[in-house]
Amino acid sequence: CVVGESIAGLSLLSHAVMLLQHEADPAAAFELLLPRRSLYVLRGEARYRWAHSLPLQPSFEGQSLPPKSRRISVLLRDRPPNEVPREV
């Protein structure tokens, strides 16, 4: 099921570390530092072939980070190309 090509996330108030792992090879993984007030976009293979998670105890490149404070994340997804808009 395809649910659109892109997803965008706006990370607010506190930093986070996103862990990306390839579905076919979980050993293929990397960390993405999301500073507070940052925007990221996942498209194509990054969206559909890489699982993403936010660890509770984040570290980045082997270094511990300060404890996270309250975090707000706004996620936006585009509409699938063939979806017809619904009346509200």
C-alpha atoms as one frame of an Amber mdcrd trajectory, in Angstrom:
protein
   0.000   0.000   0.000   1.587   3.292  -1.078   0.564   6.263   1.048   2.251
   9.108  -0.787   5.819   9.765  -1.814   7.062  11.985   1.022   6.864  12.485
   4.753   8.207  15.599   6.478   8.810  16.010  10.183   9.351  19.167  12.179
  11.135  18.487  15.474  10.376  21.127  18.106  11.440  21.998  21.671  14.070
  19.280  22.182  16.688  17.417  20.164  16.183  13.809  19.085  18.189  11.118
  17.353  16.478   9.118  14.626  17.838   5.627  14.056  17.429   4.388  10.464
  17.824   0.645   9.716  17.510  -0.934   6.295  14.686  -3.496   6.205  16.671
  -6.029   4.142  19.881  -5.622   6.181  19.326  -4.394   9.779  23.129  -4.155
  10.223  22.979  -1.284   7.709  22.001   1.471  10.111  22.843   5.061  10.877
  21.851   7.832  13.253  20.408  11.156  12.203  20.669  14.022  14.700  17.506
  16.143  14.754  18.309  19.383  16.577  15.351  21.251  18.016  13.550  23.337
  15.373  14.811  21.078  12.569  12.947  19.778   9.532  13.586  16.456   7.813
  12.060  14.909   4.694  11.977  11.185   3.858  11.241  10.253   0.233  11.449
   7.172  -1.939  13.751   4.448  -0.585  14.477   6.411   2.611  10.771   6.328
   3.394   9.861   2.801   2.281  13.020   0.668   2.718  14.444   2.120   5.947
  12.698   1.646   9.302  13.012   4.621  11.613  12.785   4.939  15.389  13.652
   7.395  18.153  15.628   5.703  20.979  14.621   6.613  24.547  18.268   7.098
  25.604  19.761   8.895  22.603  23.405   8.954  21.704  24.959  10.295  18.528
  28.122   8.853  16.991  28.823   7.020  20.265  28.516  10.145  22.442  25.779
  10.514  25.058  23.533  13.529  24.630  21.974  15.647  27.367  18.621  14.274
  28.529  15.738  15.169  26.257  13.156  17.614  27.495   9.594  17.816  26.264
   9.461  17.261  22.507   6.809  18.091  19.945   6.929  16.624  16.468   4.708
  17.704  13.574   4.450  15.129  10.763   3.147  15.885   7.272   2.447  13.291
   4.599   1.584  13.987   1.000  -1.466  12.490  -0.634  -1.104   9.405  -2.849
  -1.077  10.437  -6.520  -4.419   8.747  -7.357  -6.354   9.710  -4.211  -9.409
  11.888  -4.701  -9.893  14.588  -2.024 -12.878  14.024   0.284 -15.554  16.653
   0.905 -15.483  18.044   4.446
